[in-house]
Amino acid sequence: MIKCLAVDDELLALDLLADNIQKVPFLHLVGRCRNAFETLQKIESERPDLVFIDIQMPGLTGVELVRSLQTIKPMVVFVTAYEDYALEGYALNVLDYLVKPVPFERFFIACQKAKEIYDLKNSAVETPQTSPFFFVNADYSLIKIVVEDILYIEGMKDYLKIHLSTLTKPIITRMSFKSIEEHLPEQQFFRVHKSYLVNIAKIQSIRSGFVFINNHKVPLSEIHREAFLKTLKLG
């Protein structure tokens, strides 16, 4: 069962949201909140897998609340009367963006997305860490990442850019290096800089403090240089 939190400052809207959650057989409502501060406490105490949250609320907005989450990061679906925040929702990599009044059919589609991600995360725990592929949440979709296609991974605060040999543009996902390293073969990927992780098999050359991969120039920091060269049996 997917543990859910319903958040809306309007009581009628909160009742409707909670009712919709209870209609979905694979969801379990663990709390109802009417402001961001209650929500933060519930997230800490209940550790929900999924949060359905309004945007315009007293105190912190839903957007500000999601942006503030650091250690516990549940899946998020915005449920709002305003369409203007869709771009911010995209930037925060939320699961879905529902505009009130939300037909139950549309609500259920968002729930199914959540279930797909929840099932994938739980199956990943049971499979070897060196799985040949894994999925990330990006562009409101689950994107399949084939490990062998990864050139390098670039960190940007709470986001990662995954550069692939099969795509001209990187996949951008809200994820930490620690999380993604769980999916990667330890001997094949190496941190050459605090913000860069490279696929050793894709390296073309190393010179002047940089690693060159498919015409990409990746910085090699002094802190990581010695260990990196030893890994390549060059030092």
Biotite code that builds the C-alpha atoms (Angstrom):
import biotite.structure as struc

atoms = struc.array([
    struc.Atom([0.000, 0.000, 0.000], chain_id="A", res_id=1, res_name="MET", atom_name="CA", element="C"),
    struc.Atom([1.181, 3.522, -0.859], chain_id="A", res_id=2, res_name="ILE", atom_name="CA", element="C"),
    struc.Atom([1.044, 5.789, 2.203], chain_id="A", res_id=3, res_name="LYS", atom_name="CA", element="C"),
    struc.Atom([-0.537, 9.138, 1.278], chain_id="A", res_id=4, res_name="CYS", atom_name="CA", element="C"),
    struc.Atom([-0.918, 12.576, 2.786], chain_id="A", res_id=5, res_name="LEU", atom_name="CA", element="C"),
    struc.Atom([-3.744, 14.955, 1.762], chain_id="A", res_id=6, res_name="ALA", atom_name="CA", element="C"),
    struc.Atom([-3.002, 18.690, 2.079], chain_id="A", res_id=7, res_name="VAL", atom_name="CA", element="C"),
    struc.Atom([-5.398, 21.591, 1.441], chain_id="A", res_id=8, res_name="ASP", atom_name="CA", element="C"),
    struc.Atom([-6.295, 24.632, 3.543], chain_id="A", res_id=9, res_name="ASP", atom_name="CA", element="C"),
    struc.Atom([-9.957, 24.513, 2.407], chain_id="A", res_id=10, res_name="GLU", atom_name="CA", element="C"),
    struc.Atom([-11.920, 21.914, 4.372], chain_id="A", res_id=11, res_name="LEU", atom_name="CA", element="C"),
    struc.Atom([-14.312, 20.954, 1.550], chain_id="A", res_id=12, res_name="LEU", atom_name="CA", element="C"),
    struc.Atom([-11.420, 20.506, -0.885], chain_id="A", res_id=13, res_name="ALA", atom_name="CA", element="C"),
    struc.Atom([-9.526, 18.468, 1.720], chain_id="A", res_id=14, res_name="LEU", atom_name="CA", element="C"),
    struc.Atom([-12.565, 16.231, 2.292], chain_id="A", res_id=15, res_name="ASP", atom_name="CA", element="C"),
    struc.Atom([-12.905, 15.631, -1.452], chain_id="A", res_id=16, res_name="LEU", atom_name="CA", element="C"),
    struc.Atom([-9.194, 14.880, -1.818], chain_id="A", res_id=17, res_name="LEU", atom_name="CA", element="C"),
    struc.Atom([-9.254, 12.442, 1.115], chain_id="A", res_id=18, res_name="ALA", atom_name="CA", element="C"),
    struc.Atom([-12.367, 10.779, -0.287], chain_id="A", res_id=19, res_name="ASP", atom_name="CA", element="C"),
    struc.Atom([-10.692, 10.305, -3.687], chain_id="A", res_id=20, res_name="ASN", atom_name="CA", element="C"),
    struc.Atom([-7.625, 8.774, -2.031], chain_id="A", res_id=21, res_name="ILE", atom_name="CA", element="C"),
    struc.Atom([-9.789, 6.326, -0.096], chain_id="A", res_id=22, res_name="GLN", atom_name="CA", element="C"),
    struc.Atom([-11.474, 5.191, -3.329], chain_id="A", res_id=23, res_name="LYS", atom_name="CA", element="C"),
    struc.Atom([-8.156, 3.983, -4.772], chain_id="A", res_id=24, res_name="VAL", atom_name="CA", element="C"),
    struc.Atom([-7.452, 0.429, -3.533], chain_id="A", res_id=25, res_name="PRO", atom_name="CA", element="C"),
    struc.Atom([-3.651, 0.705, -3.495], chain_id="A", res_id=26, res_name="PHE", atom_name="CA", element="C"),
    struc.Atom([-3.551, 4.011, -1.556], chain_id="A", res_id=27, res_name="LEU", atom_name="CA", element="C"),
    struc.Atom([-3.616, 4.360, 2.231], chain_id="A", res_id=28, res_name="HIS", atom_name="CA", element="C"),
    struc.Atom([-4.397, 7.781, 3.744], chain_id="A", res_id=29, res_name="LEU", atom_name="CA", element="C"),
    struc.Atom([-2.123, 8.399, 6.752], chain_id="A", res_id=30, res_name="VAL", atom_name="CA", element="C"),
    struc.Atom([-2.930, 12.052, 7.386], chain_id="A", res_id=31, res_name="GLY", atom_name="CA", element="C"),
    struc.Atom([-4.836, 15.225, 6.504], chain_id="A", res_id=32, res_name="ARG", atom_name="CA", element="C"),
    struc.Atom([-3.226, 18.650, 6.820], chain_id="A", res_id=33, res_name="CYS", atom_name="CA", element="C"),
    struc.Atom([-4.492, 22.219, 6.347], chain_id="A", res_id=34, res_name="ARG", atom_name="CA", element="C"),
    struc.Atom([-1.184, 24.114, 6.221], chain_id="A", res_id=35, res_name="ASN", atom_name="CA", element="C"),
    struc.Atom([2.440, 23.603, 5.324], chain_id="A", res_id=36, res_name="ALA", atom_name="CA", element="C"),
    struc.Atom([3.708, 23.397, 8.910], chain_id="A", res_id=37, res_name="PHE", atom_name="CA", element="C"),
    struc.Atom([1.315, 20.572, 9.804], chain_id="A", res_id=38, res_name="GLU", atom_name="CA", element="C"),
    struc.Atom([2.405, 18.891, 6.593], chain_id="A", res_id=39, res_name="THR", atom_name="CA", element="C"),
    struc.Atom([6.109, 19.061, 7.448], chain_id="A", res_id=40, res_name="LEU", atom_name="CA", element="C"),
    struc.Atom([5.396, 17.473, 10.846], chain_id="A", res_id=41, res_name="GLN", atom_name="CA", element="C"),
    struc.Atom([3.331, 14.694, 9.239], chain_id="A", res_id=42, res_name="LYS", atom_name="CA", element="C"),
    struc.Atom([5.986, 14.021, 6.625], chain_id="A", res_id=43, res_name="ILE", atom_name="CA", element="C"),
    struc.Atom([8.520, 13.638, 9.435], chain_id="A", res_id=44, res_name="GLU", atom_name="CA", element="C"),
    struc.Atom([6.313, 11.381, 11.592], chain_id="A", res_id=45, res_name="SER", atom_name="CA", element="C"),
    struc.Atom([4.459, 9.306, 8.953], chain_id="A", res_id=46, res_name="GLU", atom_name="CA", element="C"),
    struc.Atom([7.085, 9.128, 6.187], chain_id="A", res_id=47, res_name="ARG", atom_name="CA", element="C"),
    struc.Atom([4.436, 9.087, 3.403], chain_id="A", res_id=48, res_name="PRO", atom_name="CA", element="C"),
    struc.Atom([5.290, 7.745, -0.037], chain_id="A", res_id=49, res_name="ASP", atom_name="CA", element="C"),
    struc.Atom([3.023, 10.256, -1.784], chain_id="A", res_id=50, res_name="LEU", atom_name="CA", element="C"),
    struc.Atom([1.712, 13.742, -0.972], chain_id="A", res_id=51, res_name="VAL", atom_name="CA", element="C"),
    struc.Atom([-1.269, 15.363, -2.697], chain_id="A", res_id=52, res_name="PHE", atom_name="CA", element="C"),
    struc.Atom([-0.892, 19.066, -1.945], chain_id="A", res_id=53, res_name="ILE", atom_name="CA", element="C"),
    struc.Atom([-2.565, 22.382, -2.748], chain_id="A", res_id=54, res_name="ASP", atom_name="CA", element="C"),
    struc.Atom([-0.324, 25.290, -3.754], chain_id="A", res_id=55, res_name="ILE", atom_name="CA", element="C"),
    struc.Atom([-1.985, 28.420, -2.342], chain_id="A", res_id=56, res_name="GLN", atom_name="CA", element="C"),
    struc.Atom([-1.904, 27.968, 1.416], chain_id="A", res_id=57, res_name="MET", atom_name="CA", element="C"),
    struc.Atom([-1.258, 30.275, 4.397], chain_id="A", res_id=58, res_name="PRO", atom_name="CA", element="C"),
    struc.Atom([2.365, 30.514, 5.469], chain_id="A", res_id=59, res_name="GLY", atom_name="CA", element="C"),
    struc.Atom([4.467, 28.427, 3.126], chain_id="A", res_id=60, res_name="LEU", atom_name="CA", element="C"),
    struc.Atom([2.956, 27.669, -0.268], chain_id="A", res_id=61, res_name="THR", atom_name="CA", element="C"),
    struc.Atom([2.917, 24.125, -1.590], chain_id="A", res_id=62, res_name="GLY", atom_name="CA", element="C"),
    struc.Atom([5.743, 25.028, -3.972], chain_id="A", res_id=63, res_name="VAL", atom_name="CA", element="C"),
    struc.Atom([7.870, 26.451, -1.142], chain_id="A", res_id=64, res_name="GLU", atom_name="CA", element="C"),
    struc.Atom([7.181, 23.406, 1.009], chain_id="A", res_id=65, res_name="LEU", atom_name="CA", element="C"),
    struc.Atom([8.250, 20.930, -1.682], chain_id="A", res_id=66, res_name="VAL", atom_name="CA", element="C"),
    struc.Atom([11.342, 22.996, -2.400], chain_id="A", res_id=67, res_name="ARG", atom_name="CA", element="C"),
    struc.Atom([12.265, 22.891, 1.301], chain_id="A", res_id=68, res_name="SER", atom_name="CA", element="C"),
    struc.Atom([12.230, 19.086, 1.585], chain_id="A", res_id=69, res_name="LEU", atom_name="CA", element="C"),
    struc.Atom([15.759, 17.773, 2.045], chain_id="A", res_id=70, res_name="GLN", atom_name="CA", element="C"),
    struc.Atom([16.083, 14.353, 3.669], chain_id="A", res_id=71, res_name="THR", atom_name="CA", element="C"),
    struc.Atom([12.559, 12.950, 3.198], chain_id="A", res_id=72, res_name="ILE", atom_name="CA", element="C"),
    struc.Atom([11.347, 13.399, -0.367], chain_id="A", res_id=73, res_name="LYS", atom_name="CA", element="C"),
    struc.Atom([8.023, 11.696, -1.087], chain_id="A", res_id=74, res_name="PRO", atom_name="CA", element="C"),
    struc.Atom([6.409, 11.713, -4.503], chain_id="A", res_id=75, res_name="MET", atom_name="CA", element="C"),
    struc.Atom([4.341, 14.879, -4.938], chain_id="A", res_id=76, res_name="VAL", atom_name="CA", element="C"),
    struc.Atom([1.162, 15.666, -6.862], chain_id="A", res_id=77, res_name="VAL", atom_name="CA", element="C"),
    struc.Atom([0.028, 19.288, -6.915], chain_id="A", res_id=78, res_name="PHE", atom_name="CA", element="C"),
    struc.Atom([-3.763, 19.715, -6.751], chain_id="A", res_id=79, res_name="VAL", atom_name="CA", element="C"),
    struc.Atom([-4.564, 23.381, -7.369], chain_id="A", res_id=80, res_name="THR", atom_name="CA", element="C"),
    struc.Atom([-7.047, 25.814, -8.880], chain_id="A", res_id=81, res_name="ALA", atom_name="CA", element="C"),
    struc.Atom([-4.209, 27.685, -10.589], chain_id="A", res_id=82, res_name="TYR", atom_name="CA", element="C"),
    struc.Atom([-2.533, 26.676, -13.838], chain_id="A", res_id=83, res_name="GLU", atom_name="CA", element="C"),
    struc.Atom([0.202, 29.314, -13.494], chain_id="A", res_id=84, res_name="ASP", atom_name="CA", element="C"),
    struc.Atom([2.437, 27.124, -11.316], chain_id="A", res_id=85, res_name="TYR", atom_name="CA", element="C"),
    struc.Atom([2.753, 24.251, -13.776], chain_id="A", res_id=86, res_name="ALA", atom_name="CA", element="C"),
    struc.Atom([6.257, 25.345, -14.834], chain_id="A", res_id=87, res_name="LEU", atom_name="CA", element="C"),
    struc.Atom([7.444, 25.467, -11.223], chain_id="A", res_id=88, res_name="GLU", atom_name="CA", element="C"),
    struc.Atom([5.972, 22.020, -10.700], chain_id="A", res_id=89, res_name="GLY", atom_name="CA", element="C"),
    struc.Atom([7.967, 20.800, -13.684], chain_id="A", res_id=90, res_name="TYR", atom_name="CA", element="C"),
    struc.Atom([11.148, 22.353, -12.273], chain_id="A", res_id=91, res_name="ALA", atom_name="CA", element="C"),
    struc.Atom([10.550, 20.594, -8.937], chain_id="A", res_id=92, res_name="LEU", atom_name="CA", element="C"),
    struc.Atom([10.099, 17.299, -10.766], chain_id="A", res_id=93, res_name="ASN", atom_name="CA", element="C"),
    struc.Atom([6.711, 16.617, -9.192], chain_id="A", res_id=94, res_name="VAL", atom_name="CA", element="C"),
    struc.Atom([4.860, 13.508, -10.265], chain_id="A", res_id=95, res_name="LEU", atom_name="CA", element="C"),
    struc.Atom([1.777, 15.272, -11.652], chain_id="A", res_id=96, res_name="ASP", atom_name="CA", element="C"),
    struc.Atom([-0.083, 18.584, -11.706], chain_id="A", res_id=97, res_name="TYR", atom_name="CA", element="C"),
    struc.Atom([-3.873, 18.482, -11.331], chain_id="A", res_id=98, res_name="LEU", atom_name="CA", element="C"),
    struc.Atom([-6.101, 21.522, -11.853], chain_id="A", res_id=99, res_name="VAL", atom_name="CA", element="C"),
    struc.Atom([-9.316, 21.780, -9.813], chain_id="A", res_id=100, res_name="LYS", atom_name="CA", element="C"),
    struc.Atom([-11.999, 20.641, -10.243], chain_id="A", res_id=101, res_name="PRO", atom_name="CA", element="C"),
    struc.Atom([-10.255, 17.320, -10.839], chain_id="A", res_id=102, res_name="VAL", atom_name="CA", element="C"),
    struc.Atom([-12.307, 14.529, -12.451], chain_id="A", res_id=103, res_name="PRO", atom_name="CA", element="C"),
    struc.Atom([-11.769, 11.248, -10.612], chain_id="A", res_id=104, res_name="PHE", atom_name="CA", element="C"),
    struc.Atom([-10.551, 9.625, -13.865], chain_id="A", res_id=105, res_name="GLU", atom_name="CA", element="C"),
    struc.Atom([-7.739, 12.204, -14.069], chain_id="A", res_id=106, res_name="ARG", atom_name="CA", element="C"),
    struc.Atom([-6.957, 11.764, -10.365], chain_id="A", res_id=107, res_name="PHE", atom_name="CA", element="C"),
    struc.Atom([-6.695, 8.005, -10.859], chain_id="A", res_id=108, res_name="PHE", atom_name="CA", element="C"),
    struc.Atom([-4.188, 8.475, -13.718], chain_id="A", res_id=109, res_name="ILE", atom_name="CA", element="C"),
    struc.Atom([-1.921, 10.379, -11.305], chain_id="A", res_id=110, res_name="ALA", atom_name="CA", element="C"),
    struc.Atom([-2.324, 7.556, -8.778], chain_id="A", res_id=111, res_name="CYS", atom_name="CA", element="C"),
    struc.Atom([-1.319, 4.979, -11.384], chain_id="A", res_id=112, res_name="GLN", atom_name="CA", element="C"),
    struc.Atom([1.842, 6.979, -12.145], chain_id="A", res_id=113, res_name="LYS", atom_name="CA", element="C"),
    struc.Atom([2.649, 6.914, -8.442], chain_id="A", res_id=114, res_name="ALA", atom_name="CA", element="C"),
    struc.Atom([2.090, 3.168, -8.282], chain_id="A", res_id=115, res_name="LYS", atom_name="CA", element="C"),
    struc.Atom([4.442, 2.552, -11.229], chain_id="A", res_id=116, res_name="GLU", atom_name="CA", element="C"),
    struc.Atom([7.223, 4.488, -9.512], chain_id="A", res_id=117, res_name="ILE", atom_name="CA", element="C"),
    struc.Atom([6.494, 2.901, -6.118], chain_id="A", res_id=118, res_name="TYR", atom_name="CA", element="C"),
    struc.Atom([6.594, -0.617, -7.605], chain_id="A", res_id=119, res_name="ASP", atom_name="CA", element="C"),
    struc.Atom([9.819, 0.125, -9.486], chain_id="A", res_id=120, res_name="LEU", atom_name="CA", element="C"),
    struc.Atom([11.522, 1.468, -6.363], chain_id="A", res_id=121, res_name="LYS", atom_name="CA", element="C"),
    struc.Atom([10.501, -1.557, -4.342], chain_id="A", res_id=122, res_name="ASN", atom_name="CA", element="C"),
    struc.Atom([11.534, -4.035, -7.024], chain_id="A", res_id=123, res_name="SER", atom_name="CA", element="C"),
    struc.Atom([14.904, -2.254, -7.275], chain_id="A", res_id=124, res_name="ALA", atom_name="CA", element="C"),
    struc.Atom([15.542, -3.119, -3.608], chain_id="A", res_id=125, res_name="VAL", atom_name="CA", element="C"),
    struc.Atom([15.150, -6.798, -4.412], chain_id="A", res_id=126, res_name="GLU", atom_name="CA", element="C"),
    struc.Atom([17.320, -6.847, -7.543], chain_id="A", res_id=127, res_name="THR", atom_name="CA", element="C"),
    struc.Atom([21.143, -6.647, -7.739], chain_id="A", res_id=128, res_name="PRO", atom_name="CA", element="C"),
    struc.Atom([22.667, -3.184, -7.628], chain_id="A", res_id=129, res_name="GLN", atom_name="CA", element="C"),
    struc.Atom([24.337, -3.793, -10.975], chain_id="A", res_id=130, res_name="THR", atom_name="CA", element="C"),
    struc.Atom([21.044, -3.999, -12.853], chain_id="A", res_id=131, res_name="SER", atom_name="CA", element="C"),
    struc.Atom([21.658, -3.161, -16.560], chain_id="A", res_id=132, res_name="PRO", atom_name="CA", element="C"),
    struc.Atom([19.002, -0.464, -16.418], chain_id="A", res_id=133, res_name="PHE", atom_name="CA", element="C"),
    struc.Atom([16.921, 1.575, -13.992], chain_id="A", res_id=134, res_name="PHE", atom_name="CA", element="C"),
    struc.Atom([14.234, 4.257, -14.148], chain_id="A", res_id=135, res_name="PHE", atom_name="CA", element="C"),
    struc.Atom([14.268, 7.921, -13.150], chain_id="A", res_id=136, res_name="VAL", atom_name="CA", element="C"),
    struc.Atom([11.445, 10.416, -12.839], chain_id="A", res_id=137, res_name="ASN", atom_name="CA", element="C"),
    struc.Atom([11.802, 13.226, -15.411], chain_id="A", res_id=138, res_name="ALA", atom_name="CA", element="C"),
    struc.Atom([9.456, 15.293, -17.574], chain_id="A", res_id=139, res_name="ASP", atom_name="CA", element="C"),
    struc.Atom([6.446, 13.897, -15.694], chain_id="A", res_id=140, res_name="TYR", atom_name="CA", element="C"),
    struc.Atom([7.448, 10.424, -16.941], chain_id="A", res_id=141, res_name="SER", atom_name="CA", element="C"),
    struc.Atom([9.469, 7.398, -15.956], chain_id="A", res_id=142, res_name="LEU", atom_name="CA", element="C"),
    struc.Atom([12.566, 7.385, -18.151], chain_id="A", res_id=143, res_name="ILE", atom_name="CA", element="C"),
    struc.Atom([14.529, 4.170, -18.635], chain_id="A", res_id=144, res_name="LYS", atom_name="CA", element="C"),
    struc.Atom([18.292, 4.622, -18.219], chain_id="A", res_id=145, res_name="ILE", atom_name="CA", element="C"),
    struc.Atom([20.508, 1.879, -19.639], chain_id="A", res_id=146, res_name="VAL", atom_name="CA", element="C"),
    struc.Atom([23.687, 1.786, -17.558], chain_id="A", res_id=147, res_name="VAL", atom_name="CA", element="C"),
    struc.Atom([25.982, 1.095, -20.532], chain_id="A", res_id=148, res_name="GLU", atom_name="CA", element="C"),
    struc.Atom([24.658, 4.207, -22.313], chain_id="A", res_id=149, res_name="ASP", atom_name="CA", element="C"),
    struc.Atom([25.720, 6.584, -19.533], chain_id="A", res_id=150, res_name="ILE", atom_name="CA", element="C"),
    struc.Atom([28.674, 8.807, -20.489], chain_id="A", res_id=151, res_name="LEU", atom_name="CA", element="C"),
    struc.Atom([28.827, 10.823, -17.280], chain_id="A", res_id=152, res_name="TYR", atom_name="CA", element="C"),
    struc.Atom([26.566, 12.314, -14.619], chain_id="A", res_id=153, res_name="ILE", atom_name="CA", element="C"),
    struc.Atom([26.650, 15.956, -13.604], chain_id="A", res_id=154, res_name="GLU", atom_name="CA", element="C"),
    struc.Atom([25.354, 17.214, -10.252], chain_id="A", res_id=155, res_name="GLY", atom_name="CA", element="C"),
    struc.Atom([23.439, 20.489, -9.870], chain_id="A", res_id=156, res_name="MET", atom_name="CA", element="C"),
    struc.Atom([22.254, 21.017, -6.249], chain_id="A", res_id=157, res_name="LYS", atom_name="CA", element="C"),
    struc.Atom([19.219, 18.723, -5.880], chain_id="A", res_id=158, res_name="ASP", atom_name="CA", element="C"),
    struc.Atom([19.293, 17.604, -9.522], chain_id="A", res_id=159, res_name="TYR", atom_name="CA", element="C"),
    struc.Atom([21.391, 15.379, -11.741], chain_id="A", res_id=160, res_name="LEU", atom_name="CA", element="C"),
    struc.Atom([22.083, 15.657, -15.454], chain_id="A", res_id=161, res_name="LYS", atom_name="CA", element="C"),
    struc.Atom([22.528, 12.180, -16.919], chain_id="A", res_id=162, res_name="ILE", atom_name="CA", element="C"),
    struc.Atom([24.460, 12.411, -20.198], chain_id="A", res_id=163, res_name="HIS", atom_name="CA", element="C"),
    struc.Atom([23.797, 9.441, -22.476], chain_id="A", res_id=164, res_name="LEU", atom_name="CA", element="C"),
    struc.Atom([25.461, 8.233, -25.662], chain_id="A", res_id=165, res_name="SER", atom_name="CA", element="C"),
    struc.Atom([22.015, 7.675, -27.177], chain_id="A", res_id=166, res_name="THR", atom_name="CA", element="C"),
    struc.Atom([20.653, 11.216, -26.649], chain_id="A", res_id=167, res_name="LEU", atom_name="CA", element="C"),
    struc.Atom([21.881, 14.679, -27.614], chain_id="A", res_id=168, res_name="THR", atom_name="CA", element="C"),
    struc.Atom([20.340, 16.279, -24.513], chain_id="A", res_id=169, res_name="LYS", atom_name="CA", element="C"),
    struc.Atom([20.866, 15.033, -20.941], chain_id="A", res_id=170, res_name="PRO", atom_name="CA", element="C"),
    struc.Atom([18.088, 13.636, -18.778], chain_id="A", res_id=171, res_name="ILE", atom_name="CA", element="C"),
    struc.Atom([17.483, 15.965, -15.809], chain_id="A", res_id=172, res_name="ILE", atom_name="CA", element="C"),
    struc.Atom([16.076, 14.362, -12.672], chain_id="A", res_id=173, res_name="THR", atom_name="CA", element="C"),
    struc.Atom([15.653, 15.333, -9.015], chain_id="A", res_id=174, res_name="ARG", atom_name="CA", element="C"),
    struc.Atom([18.006, 12.819, -7.450], chain_id="A", res_id=175, res_name="MET", atom_name="CA", element="C"),
    struc.Atom([21.207, 12.648, -5.379], chain_id="A", res_id=176, res_name="SER", atom_name="CA", element="C"),
    struc.Atom([24.530, 11.081, -6.321], chain_id="A", res_id=177, res_name="PHE", atom_name="CA", element="C"),
    struc.Atom([24.101, 8.660, -3.416], chain_id="A", res_id=178, res_name="LYS", atom_name="CA", element="C"),
    struc.Atom([20.755, 7.440, -4.800], chain_id="A", res_id=179, res_name="SER", atom_name="CA", element="C"),
    struc.Atom([21.969, 6.938, -8.354], chain_id="A", res_id=180, res_name="ILE", atom_name="CA", element="C"),
    struc.Atom([25.209, 5.219, -7.300], chain_id="A", res_id=181, res_name="GLU", atom_name="CA", element="C"),
    struc.Atom([23.075, 2.408, -5.849], chain_id="A", res_id=182, res_name="GLU", atom_name="CA", element="C"),
    struc.Atom([22.138, 1.513, -9.446], chain_id="A", res_id=183, res_name="HIS", atom_name="CA", element="C"),
    struc.Atom([25.679, 1.651, -10.871], chain_id="A", res_id=184, res_name="LEU", atom_name="CA", element="C"),
    struc.Atom([28.485, -0.948, -10.928], chain_id="A", res_id=185, res_name="PRO", atom_name="CA", element="C"),
    struc.Atom([31.067, 0.346, -8.461], chain_id="A", res_id=186, res_name="GLU", atom_name="CA", element="C"),
    struc.Atom([34.079, -0.604, -10.595], chain_id="A", res_id=187, res_name="GLN", atom_name="CA", element="C"),
    struc.Atom([32.705, 1.052, -13.742], chain_id="A", res_id=188, res_name="GLN", atom_name="CA", element="C"),
    struc.Atom([31.837, 4.515, -12.427], chain_id="A", res_id=189, res_name="PHE", atom_name="CA", element="C"),
    struc.Atom([34.129, 6.933, -10.630], chain_id="A", res_id=190, res_name="PHE", atom_name="CA", element="C"),
    struc.Atom([33.698, 10.378, -9.061], chain_id="A", res_id=191, res_name="ARG", atom_name="CA", element="C"),
    struc.Atom([36.324, 12.588, -10.727], chain_id="A", res_id=192, res_name="VAL", atom_name="CA", element="C"),
    struc.Atom([34.980, 15.797, -9.210], chain_id="A", res_id=193, res_name="HIS", atom_name="CA", element="C"),
    struc.Atom([32.448, 16.628, -6.475], chain_id="A", res_id=194, res_name="LYS", atom_name="CA", element="C"),
    struc.Atom([29.942, 17.369, -9.260], chain_id="A", res_id=195, res_name="SER", atom_name="CA", element="C"),
    struc.Atom([30.870, 14.699, -11.827], chain_id="A", res_id=196, res_name="TYR", atom_name="CA", element="C"),
    struc.Atom([30.668, 10.915, -12.019], chain_id="A", res_id=197, res_name="LEU", atom_name="CA", element="C"),
    struc.Atom([32.090, 9.271, -15.154], chain_id="A", res_id=198, res_name="VAL", atom_name="CA", element="C"),
    struc.Atom([31.708, 5.928, -16.883], chain_id="A", res_id=199, res_name="ASN", atom_name="CA", element="C"),
    struc.Atom([35.299, 4.686, -17.062], chain_id="A", res_id=200, res_name="ILE", atom_name="CA", element="C"),
    struc.Atom([34.532, 2.582, -20.140], chain_id="A", res_id=201, res_name="ALA", atom_name="CA", element="C"),
    struc.Atom([33.631, 5.731, -22.102], chain_id="A", res_id=202, res_name="LYS", atom_name="CA", element="C"),
    struc.Atom([36.815, 7.726, -21.428], chain_id="A", res_id=203, res_name="ILE", atom_name="CA", element="C"),
    struc.Atom([38.720, 8.735, -24.562], chain_id="A", res_id=204, res_name="GLN", atom_name="CA", element="C"),
    struc.Atom([41.591, 10.693, -23.041], chain_id="A", res_id=205, res_name="SER", atom_name="CA", element="C"),
    struc.Atom([42.848, 12.525, -19.950], chain_id="A", res_id=206, res_name="ILE", atom_name="CA", element="C"),
    struc.Atom([44.840, 15.725, -20.156], chain_id="A", res_id=207, res_name="ARG", atom_name="CA", element="C"),
    struc.Atom([45.353, 19.118, -18.481], chain_id="A", res_id=208, res_name="SER", atom_name="CA", element="C"),
    struc.Atom([43.045, 18.369, -15.577], chain_id="A", res_id=209, res_name="GLY", atom_name="CA", element="C"),
    struc.Atom([40.157, 17.128, -17.714], chain_id="A", res_id=210, res_name="PHE", atom_name="CA", element="C"),
    struc.Atom([38.616, 13.812, -18.712], chain_id="A", res_id=211, res_name="VAL", atom_name="CA", element="C"),
    struc.Atom([37.372, 13.697, -22.314], chain_id="A", res_id=212, res_name="PHE", atom_name="CA", element="C"),
    struc.Atom([34.323, 11.567, -23.103], chain_id="A", res_id=213, res_name="ILE", atom_name="CA", element="C"),
    struc.Atom([32.632, 11.674, -26.526], chain_id="A", res_id=214, res_name="ASN", atom_name="CA", element="C"),
    struc.Atom([33.871, 15.233, -27.086], chain_id="A", res_id=215, res_name="ASN", atom_name="CA", element="C"),
    struc.Atom([32.638, 16.281, -23.635], chain_id="A", res_id=216, res_name="HIS", atom_name="CA", element="C"),
    struc.Atom([35.165, 17.929, -21.322], chain_id="A", res_id=217, res_name="LYS", atom_name="CA", element="C"),
    struc.Atom([34.736, 16.818, -17.691], chain_id="A", res_id=218, res_name="VAL", atom_name="CA", element="C"),
    struc.Atom([36.878, 18.425, -14.940], chain_id="A", res_id=219, res_name="PRO", atom_name="CA", element="C"),
    struc.Atom([39.210, 16.192, -12.927], chain_id="A", res_id=220, res_name="LEU", atom_name="CA", element="C"),
    struc.Atom([39.793, 17.711, -9.483], chain_id="A", res_id=221, res_name="SER", atom_name="CA", element="C"),
    struc.Atom([43.089, 17.413, -7.636], chain_id="A", res_id=222, res_name="GLU", atom_name="CA", element="C"),
    struc.Atom([41.293, 15.805, -4.682], chain_id="A", res_id=223, res_name="ILE", atom_name="CA", element="C"),
    struc.Atom([40.109, 12.896, -6.836], chain_id="A", res_id=224, res_name="HIS", atom_name="CA", element="C"),
    struc.Atom([43.002, 12.712, -9.299], chain_id="A", res_id=225, res_name="ARG", atom_name="CA", element="C"),
    struc.Atom([45.312, 10.298, -7.417], chain_id="A", res_id=226, res_name="GLU", atom_name="CA", element="C"),
    struc.Atom([42.600, 7.760, -6.585], chain_id="A", res_id=227, res_name="ALA", atom_name="CA", element="C"),
    struc.Atom([41.224, 8.015, -10.113], chain_id="A", res_id=228, res_name="PHE", atom_name="CA", element="C"),
    struc.Atom([44.598, 7.292, -11.730], chain_id="A", res_id=229, res_name="LEU", atom_name="CA", element="C"),
    struc.Atom([45.103, 4.329, -9.384], chain_id="A", res_id=230, res_name="LYS", atom_name="CA", element="C"),
    struc.Atom([41.732, 2.973, -10.441], chain_id="A", res_id=231, res_name="THR", atom_name="CA", element="C"),
    struc.Atom([42.906, 3.178, -14.052], chain_id="A", res_id=232, res_name="LEU", atom_name="CA", element="C"),
    struc.Atom([46.222, 1.590, -12.962], chain_id="A", res_id=233, res_name="LYS", atom_name="CA", element="C"),
    struc.Atom([48.072, 4.721, -14.066], chain_id="A", res_id=234, res_name="LEU", atom_name="CA", element="C"),
    struc.Atom([49.418, 5.787, -10.728], chain_id="A", res_id=235, res_name="GLY", atom_name="CA", element="C"),
])
